[in-house]
Each structure stands twice: as structure tokens, then as C-alpha cells.
Amino acid sequence: MTPPRRPGAVRVGVVGPSDSVQRIVDVGQAMVGRDVPAISVVAASYTKQSQIAARVRGMLDRVDAVLFAGPLPHDIALAEGVLTRPATHVELTGSSLYGAMIRAMREGVIDVERVSIDSLPADAVAEAYEECQLSRRRVSSMAYEAVDSAAHFAEFHERLYASGQTTGALTTVGEVTDHLRARGVPVVRIRATSSTLRTSLRTAAFLGAGSLLESAGVAVGVVEIPDLPKGAPGDARQPWRLQQLRLEAVNALRPEADRASISVLPRDDRSIILMATVASLGHLTDQFSRAAFVGAVQKRTGVTPLVGFGVGETAAAAERHAEQALAESQGSTVIKFGDGSTLSLADDGADASPRLVETKHLETFQTLRGGISGAATVDAESAAQVLGVSARTARRVLQDLARVGLAWPVPPPVDVVTPGRPRQTYRLVDAI
């Protein structure tokens, strides 16, 4: 039965095994009235992977976006061609492994230093074991790469256990869990943390909120407090000072973020993560022209934060791009798109002088706005026709407009393949 849609709420369909779906629904219910955007959850569970396509088809007319319990059901739905709504999945990381390891140690049947692990990439497994100061010399792992790779998980665990190389298995897949238990193989299920589920639900809600830009719908920002000067009298309390500055930065960001329907979340002791859509990021940055919120943080904390935004199809991809943008930021806010292109925004800090745009750029901008018949995007060829110059010159002009914040590069659609270098289009800002 579909729950009634609350006014303004985004309907998120959750697809996965019944136990995973129930956990996600419980987390979603706890978020009601406390999160932006507001969500309603529509649940659809399956007992066999062959039921996934039917479950998705049965809910599409009742939801705005779909959240899968993991990459496997998401890939199966994509392969079946049943998705007509924005979709994402719960990302399993090393943090998900900790809970499974603790449960295995409490049960006392599985030696976590002699175990087989599926789905998680080798580097995530290595990081978890290093954090726990456990040896992984006799730990075997098999990463999830595609639907076909998951079909070999059960055989992978069973073979290692039968040969005496492992004492049991840690798996993310419900059907693998049932198969191994039937064969007498000790097994513990790897489950996403509640924090991961909340982030995944927010991502799905943002996807369902609409206003997606081509195929790149999720935007993630990382705001990092820079290193504090060392040698100061209070240096011994530096970890506490960083946490205090992060809290002040959150408080400074929240008013602008709330107006743009962007979630502000702690990331670690020195950084903050912003969850958004491309549309809400455009609202926050005045149509990708400036980063006024940096000034608010600077005024509140006395330090200038490092800021990087990433755009991608999933929250994980967008966060990777945000980390790359953060590494490239040199006194400005950087946005990195899925195709590798970047855009630098002026940071209107408290001590920043007003940003001046040369008259020639303003005149060129006005000429383009008036000559493209109301279209929001332009490429070198169309700009050349309007300006009466060569395509090469027009390309350079558009790059100059992007540099001063009057236009921003649009990543090319990932599903369109053209020979040679992809055509770069730019979106002109709505107003100056």
C-alpha cells in the first residue's frame, strides 16, 4: 500500500531484500520533518533477484526516484531497461565492514583474520583492517564489478571454506547468505550503516526533486577548514579548535544552504559536506557566478575555508569529483564536472574587494544573450555566428566569459558518443 504523499514531499521508492528495505524505511521515517527535502518512502522488497524488474515496474508511477539497497539490484534494473525515474543505490564502503566484523567476533565462530569478503573493493577492505589493527594476510576478497561477478560470490566463499583457507564469509548479498548457510558455511551479512542510509535517502530525494542537468544530477560540496598556524599558545588544543571552527562554519552555511534546499552535514573533524542537485547548487552560487557563502564562513570563523564541488550521476561519483576540485582550489571555489572540466568561482570573502568585469566582456555577454533567441546554452559555432568571428575566436571568448563568471561549461551527455573531441557548450548566467 502506498503511503499518502505529504505536501511538498519527494516520493522515494526503495527496492531490495526485505531486511534491507525495512532498515531503510526505518531510517527514512526518522528523517520525516527533520530533513530537506522532505521525503515519503514507498517500499518494494524481493526474495529473488529475478523479481527485481517486476518490483520496479510496479512502483514507477508512484515514485519520483528509486533507491536500491545496493549496486547489484540497481545494475539488474538497468540491464532490464525498466528504469524511467532517476535512480541511485546505497554505496557500501569500509565503514559497512566494521559492523560485520564486530558481529562475527561476538558470535565467536568466524576468525576475521581468516575470512572471505565479497563486494567491497580491495582498498576499502585494506583500510578497514588497518584501522582495526588486524592482519589481512589470510583475508580473501572479491570486489563487485558487475552482475556477472556477483554470480560467483557463493562459489568463491564456499571454495575457500571447503579448502580450509577461511573460517567463514562476510557477504552483502542476501541470496549468497542463504546459500552459504544451507551449505554449512558460517556467514555474516555486511550491512550499510545508518549514516550511509541517511545520505543515500537524501541523494535519492534530491534526484527526485527535479531540475536535473542532463545526465549529471547530483552535486556534492566539501568545505574544509585549513590547517591552523602551529606554535600558538593554544596549539595543544588544536583538535578541539578545529571541531569548534567546523561547528561555526556549519552555522554560517546553514541559512544560505536551507534557502537553496541543500543539506549541510559534518564530514570529519575539519570538513563539512553539502548534498545538492545541480539546480540547487546553481541557486547557491548565483547561477555559477560567485561563492558568496565563503564570505559568511570567513566572517563567522575568521578563516577562509577551502571549497570544492563535484557533479556526478551518484553521490559517490560527485564526492570523488568534489575531492579533486578541493585539491585544485587555490583561493577560489572550484566545481568539477563528470567529464573532467572545471569552473572556478569568485569567493566573495569578507576581505575581498568587489569583482570587476571588463566592459568588453559585458558587451560580448549582452550581444550573445540578445542573439541566441532566448536559448540558455551556446557553443563555439553558434557564438561565432552571433559575434561574426571564427569558431576558434568564439571558443576563446566563451572561455573568457566562464573565467569571469558570466558563463559556465556544461558537461556533455554521457550517453552521446561522438568521434574526436566532444563539443563544449556553455550556459550563460540568467542575470548580472
Beta strands, then each sheet from edge to edge (+ up, - down):
strand 1: 10-17
strand 2: 39-46
strand 3: 65-68
strand 4: 87-89
strand 5: 116-119
strand 6: 140-143
strand 7: 169-171
strand 8: 187-189
strand 9: 218-224
strand 10: 263-268
strand 11: 271-277
strand 12: 306-312
strand 13: 333-336
strand 14: 342-345
strand 15: 377-379
strand 16: 407-410
strand 17: 425-428
sheet 1: 2+ 1+ 3+ 4+
sheet 2: 6+ 5+ 7+ 8+
sheet 3: 10+ 11- 9+ 12- 13- 14+
sheet 4: 15+ 17- 16+
end
